[in-house]
Amino acid sequence: MQPSISLRPITTALALLMSASALAADVQAPASVHQDALAPAREAIKAERWPDAIKLLEHAAEKSPTSADVFNLLGFSHRKAGALDGAFKHYKTALALDPNHKGAHEYIGEAYLLAGDVKQAQAHLKQLERLCPQGCEERDDLQQAIAAAKAKK
């Protein structure tokens, strides 16, 4: 006669693991906005309809208050609309949520250039140099913007 193996402990363990995974997914879901949800805002940005983009992104921020991407896009839209105070506020929120957000470092650096603060722009360039030592689009763009700002002086 062969010894019988009970599957109950294994089944229980699997059920607990699946429950924990589902719970973790529920907890993490609000942290980021699904990119499809940002599509209308991105379309408004592409069309340079800044008030529409801001309105759509503010709604997205209410639904996902921990999404650095949303706050980065809000900052971008405010900056393009000429509202630097709003831009800085949202970029700083994006960076508080994700200190390594390359887009936010690039865009806040560009906002500092608009405000005439090359030193702060360079500080964000240094962050981008740390984040992408081999180079990246955000680093290259901010580096070029700083060079252009210095050439104008």
Salt bridges, closest charged atoms under 4 A:
ASP36 OD2 - HIS34 ND1 3.68
ASP52 OD2 - ARG49 NE 2.93
ASP69 OD1 - HIS101 NE2 2.73
GLU110 OE1 - ARG79 NH2 3.18
